[in-house]
Amino acid sequence: MTKYRTALAALFIAAVAALAAGRLSAAADTSSSTSAQPTPTATPVLVTIKDFAFSPNMVTIPVGGSVTFKNLDTAAHTATDSQGAFDSGNLDTGKSFTYTFTKAGTYKYVCTYHPSMRATIVVGSAPAATPDSSGY
């Protein structure tokens, strides 16, 4: 009977050790796969329009991230991508527009009413924008 108890105890210890090793391995796999891919923020980044300017002037977001443009100025404005990816249309005082970016890239945008109002959004791993000769 003693041999039986010893064998049973050894089997029990081996089973517990195997379960513990499996859980440690699974925990390591889960944490590495979770941290490998950044996820977009649930809350859109806010760009305010005030004093005839976009603020902040440059935003960096992940692919799948969103930007909300909110007009806090006394005049109407737009947020219009120079390549046509997005256009808020007319934004009267207090109005906002949100756009979700599904492709990596550098998006330069303007207010069509006030072309001196310019800003940039960098999405994903796109290279940072460099100003051209006009300072934009």
N, C-alpha and C positions, 0 to 999 in steps of 0.2 A: 504494500500500500504506500510505503514511503517513496518508492521509485515513481509510482503513479502521480503523487502529489508534486514531486520535483519536476517531472516532465510537464505537468499541467501548469505549474508556476513559470517554467521557462517559456512555454508556448504563450502564456498570457503576456509576459514581459516582451517577447518578440513582437506580438501583435500590437501592443501599445507603442512600441518604438517605431514600427512600420507606419502606424497611423500618424504619429507625430512628425515623422520625416515627410510624409505625403502632404500634410498640412503646411509645413514650412516651405516646401517646394511650390505648392499652389499659391501661397501668399507671395512668394518672390516673383512668380510668373505674373500675377495680377498687377503688382505694383510696377513692374517694368513695362508692361504693355500700356498701362494707364498713363504713365508719365512720358511715353514716347511721342504721343500725338497731342499737341495743344488743342483745346477746344475753344470755339468762339465764345466771347462773353455774351451772357444772356441779355445784358442791358446795352442798348445802343450807345455809342460814343456821341456826346453832344457837341455840336458846333453851333455857336451862337453868332447871330448877325447883328452887329451893333456898331454905331458910329461909322457906317459904310466900310465895314471890315468883317472878315470871317475869323472867328477865334475859337480854338487855336488855328493858326495858319497852316500847320501840317499835322496830319493825324496818321498813325500807323495802326492797322487792325489786322486780325487774321482773316483768311478766306472764310466766308460764311458770317463775318461780323457785319454789323450795321452802323450807320451814321444817321443821326437825326439833326437836321438843320432847323433852327428855331429863330425866327425873326423877332428881335427885341428892339428894332430900330423904328424910327418914325416914318420911314419911307418903305415902299414895297421893294422886294428883292427877289432874285432867283438863285438857285444853286444848280448850275448847268455844266455838265462835263464837256470838255472841249472836243472829245471824240464821240459824243452822243450816247454814252453808256447810261446816263441818267439826266433827268431834267425835272426839277421841282415844280416848274411852272410858277405862276405868280404867288408869292408869299407875302400877304399883307401883314401888318403889325400883329404879333401874337400867334401867327400861324406857323405850322411846322410841317416837315416832310422827312420821312425816313426811307433810306435805301439800304438793301442788303447786298453786299458784294460777294459774288459767287466765283469770281476769277481773280487770280493774283495779277497785280500790275500797279502802275503808277497812274493815278487819275488826277489830272489838273482840271480845275473847274473855276468858273467865273460867275458873276452876276451879269446877266445879259443887259440889264438896265444901266449898270455901272461897271463897264469893262475893266476899270482899274482895280476892282475887287477881285483878287485871285487867291487861290489856295490849292493845296495838294493833299491827296489821300494815298497812302502807300498800303497796298493790300498784300498780305502774305510775305513771301521772301523776295518780292520785287526789289530791285536796286533803288536806293534813295534817289529822289529827283534832284537834278542839278539845274539851277537857274539858267535860262538862255540869255541872250544879249539884252533882252528887254527887262531883265531882272525877275523874270517869272520862270 
